Amino acid sequence: MTRPELVVDIECETGEGPLWHPDEELLYWADIPQGRIYRYDPAADDHELVYEDGEERIGGFTFQTDGSLLLFQEWGAVRRLDQTTGAVDTVVEPEPERFHERFNDVIADPEGRVFAGVMPDTERDLPGQLYRLDTDGTFELIDECVLPNGMGFTGDRSQFYFTDTAEVDPDSPGYIYRYDYDRATGEISDPETFLDASGIEGYPDGMTVDGEDHVWSAFWDGNKLIRFAPDGTRKTTVEFDPRKVSSVTFGGEDYETAYVTTACVETRETEGEGAGSLYRLNLGVMGREEFRSDIEV
């Protein structure tokens, strides 16, 4: 295993949601509060700003089956970005009475639906929420939570992982739950606690599932990425200079390269050298291509 290599030295306030685009062989990620989407070209070792929304944050995104980006933003708004032309179309209109905050962390399922977390509204003491966006463009509330974060599927597509980060309670830093997942209907049921993060420094944030069905979880304020076996046993820890390690995905040829996002909410003096940057490393295991959304536009 190699040490994390800083590949894009940039102070993203909250770098998040990295995804490998196999059609383009590029790595995309978001800076949530700034409403920005970046992409990195490993062949050219260069990056660029693809999109910036001056009014709304971007809590997460998926790739549509046609290769475009589906952006999950504020108050239930979902928009399609054609990254080649820069054109943006609204797919789902905002609904502030129903969606009280921005989206946070999303993932497409094998049938093109999207599971999408919504942040808690602390001012009105409203909890976080987990929704499912069906392919016809309608949302269904799945569950309430503290703070929705990383998600993933087992290799046989029979189970679904969901991270609930209890960031407001240092005595209970968060959990990863594993649900039974019905591919035909998109329903999840019978949750079990896969990980209780008590005793681990930091808070479980973004995650991915590798080709051996192990879970990699990024730890916000923990300076690390941790690999867990399917039974929840802690197997491997990778240390980072930035405190806020936010998410991870696999990409590149055969999905052998891990890409990790970080955040710089304050300054690098307090958040650590390289905070906000994009990193890559060889974790000694292959990942899988993420599913694509197929929402009607």
MOFEN-V127325 format. One line per field, one symbol per residue. phi: phi as a letter, one per 30 degrees, with the letter a starting at -180 (. if undefined). psi: psi as a letter, one per 40 degrees, with the letter a starting at -180 (. if undefined). burial: b if it has 16 or more other ideal C-beta (glycine too) atoms within 10 Angstrom, else e. Layout:
phi->???
psi->???
burial->???
This chain:
phi->.cdecdcbdbcddbdahdbdcddchbccacceddicbcbccddchbbbddabcdcbdcdlabcdddjdcccccchidbbccdddcidbbdcbddbedccdaddbibadcdcjdbdbdbddcddchcddbccbcdddiccbdcacadbdbebabdddicbbcbcccdddbddbdkbccbcdbcddcidcahdbddbcdejcdjbdbdaacddciccccdcdibiabbccdecjddcbbcdbdddcdcaabcaidihccccbcbbbdcbddccjeiejdccbaccibccbdddcdbddb
psi->hiihhhdhgighdghifhhhhddefihiiihddefihiihhddefiiihdihhediiheiiihideeihhhhbifehhihhhedeeihihdhiigdddheaiihhihiieeeihhhihiigddefhiiihihhieeeiihhdiiachhaiiiiidefeihihhhhgdegeegeiihihihhhddeeiiigiihdhhehehhahhbiiihaeefihhhhhhfefihhhhideehhdihhiididghdiiiiaahefehhhhiiigdbidddeiheheihiiiheeiiaihiiiifhh.
burial->eeebebbbebbbbbbbbbbbbbeeebbbbbbbbbbbbbbbebeeeebeebbebeeebbbbbbbbeeebbbbbbbbbbbbbbebeeeeeeebbebeeeebbbbbbbbbbbeebbbbbbbbbeeeeeebbbbbbbbeeeebeebbebbbbbbbbbeeeeebbbbbbbbbeeeeebbbbbbbebeeeebebeeeeebbebeebebbbbbbbbbeeebbbbbbbbbbbbbbbeeeeeeeeebebbbbbbbbbbbbbeebebbbbbbbbbeeeeebbebbbbbbbbebebebbebbbbbbee
